[in-house]
Amino acid sequence: MVEAGKLYKIVALSGSLREASTNTAALRYVQELAPKDRIASIEILTYKDVPIYDGDVEANGIPDTVKAIGEKIAEADGVYISTPEYNFSISAALKNIIDWLSRLQSAPLKDKPVAIMSVSAGPSGGLRAQYDLRKILLYLRPHVMIAPEVSIPANYLKFDKDGKLNDESTLKSIETQVKAFPGWIDFVKKGLA
């Protein structure tokens, strides 16, 4: 049974490692717009130090950085992912961390509620990357929220050099999604109870 009024702890992954990433900037807006009566915290996880997946590295032990991210995901009530679109798909960095997470015996993404958004320079706003991300995540068996979708095209027009979002409709779409996410977490938890 879902506890009424429970505050949820969320972790987030940006598909871009770049310091001035608009995907990371969008996740900062998710933090800012999150309903305080439903979400206790949203922590953006960093994984810049995670090595490229290599079976030889894994044979010598899964890196501590991967284990730490897996533990944070396992402890969270939900996961937010923002992905850029690189060559019609997700970034190598995001695919790499997902590949590493799939190697953890604890299966931290299994049955985890997940929200996805995308920020990209192209006109689709990263929708092809979202499709690929959903497909890749199938193997790890999380519960990805179907709607509302957020895809932000022409990021270079909507975010300034400091990562400030200057587009009201984009801000509203992020707010709509982040406000819907606790309801998705409730739905998933109730289905698993």
N, C-alpha and C positions, 0 to 999 in steps of 0.2 A: 504494500500500500504506500502511495506517495504521501509524504508528510506535508500537510497544508502549510503554506507560507515558508517552506524551506528555502534557504539561500544557497545557491549553487556556486561551486568553485569551477572556473573554466580555465583551460590553458589554450594557448594559440600558437600556431606555426605559420610563419611567413615563408612563401616559396622563393623569396628573394633574399640573398645574404647581403646585398648592397646596403651600405649605411643609409643612403638617402632613398631607399626603396619606397615606392608608393603603396605597395602591398602592406609593408610594415606600418606606414602612415595610416592606411585604412584600418588596420587592427588597433591602432591607438584611438581612432574614433569609435571603434567597437567598445573599447574600454570606457571611453567618455560617455557614450550614449546608453550603456547597459542599464537596465532598470535596477536601481539600488534596492528595491524591495524584493527582488528575485535573484539577483546575482551578487554574490559577496565579493568576488574578485575575478579578474581576467589577467593572467600572466602570459606575456609573450615569451616563449622559450627560444633560446638561441642555440644554434647547432653548427656554428661556423667551424668548430674544431673537430667535427666528426669526419673521420677519414672516408675515402671512397670505399664502398663495400668491396671486400675481397675475401674470398673463402680462406685464404692463408692467414689473413688478419684474424678472422673469426676463429680459426683453429687454435690460435694462440690466446683466445679469450675475447669476448665481446668488449669493446672499449667502454671505459667507465662513463664517458660522455653519453653514450647511447643508453646505458643502463639508467643513468640519472634522468634522461628524458622519458624513458619508458616508465620509471617510477612516478614521475610527475603526472603523466597521462593516466596511469592506473589510479592514482589518488583523486584525479579530477572527476567532476560530474559530467563534463562535456568538453569537446575540443572544437575550436574554431580554426579553419585553415583558409588563408588567402593566397591565391596562386597567380603568378603572371602567366602569360602565354608565350612560350618560346617555340618557334617553328611548329605551330599548331598543337602544342602539347605543354605539359608542365615542365618546370625547370629540372635540370639534372640534380640540383641540390635537394629539392623536395622529394624527387624519386629516390634519391640515395637514403634520406632519413627514413622514408617509408620502408625501403628494402631492409635497412638495419632493424627497424622495429618489428618486422616480420620474423626476424631471427630470434627474438626474445621468447623464451619458454612461457613467460607470464602473459603473452598475447595482450598487451595493454589496450589495444584498440578494439578488441572483441567486445561486442555489445555496447560500445561507447557511443552516445549521441554526438553527432558531428554536424557542424554548419560549415558551408563552403561559400566563399565569394571569390571574385577574380578582378584584378586591376591590370589593364594592359593598354598599350599604345594603339592597338588596332581597333577597327570599327565594331567588332563583336564583343570587345571588352573581356576577352578571355573565355568565352563560352566553350570553345573547343577544348581548352585546357581543363575546364570544369568537367566536361564529359570524360576526358581521359582520367582525371583524378577519381571520379566516381567509379570508373571501371577498375582502376588499380586497387582502390580501397575494398572492392568486393572480396578480395582474397583474405583481408584482415577482419572482415565481418563486423564493421561498425554499423550504426544506424544513421545514415546520412539524411538530413532534413531535405525534403523535396522542394518546399516553397516556404517563404518567398525567396526567389533567387536574386542575387546581387552580382551584376557584371558592370564594371566601370570602364568604358572605352575612353580613348583620347586622354589618358592620364596626364599627359604633358600640358593639357589645357585646364585640367580640374584641380591639380595640386601645384602650389607654388614651390620655389626652390627650398623652402623650409618645411615642406610637407604639409602645409596648411591647405585644407580642402576649401575651394571657393565656389562650389556648385551646390545650390540648395536642393535640387532634386536627388542628387547623389547622396547627400547627407541624409535625406529623408528615407531613401531606400535602405541605407545601412541601419538607420534607426528602426525601421519596420522589421528587418530581419533579426536584429539583436533582441528586440522586444518579444519576438515570436519564439526565440530559442528556448527559454525556460519552459514554455508549453510543450515543445518537442521533447525536452528532457523528461518532463512529467509523463508524457505519452509512452516513451521508451521504458522508463522505470516501471510504470504500471503494467506494461506488457510483459516485463521480465519477472514481475513479483509472483 
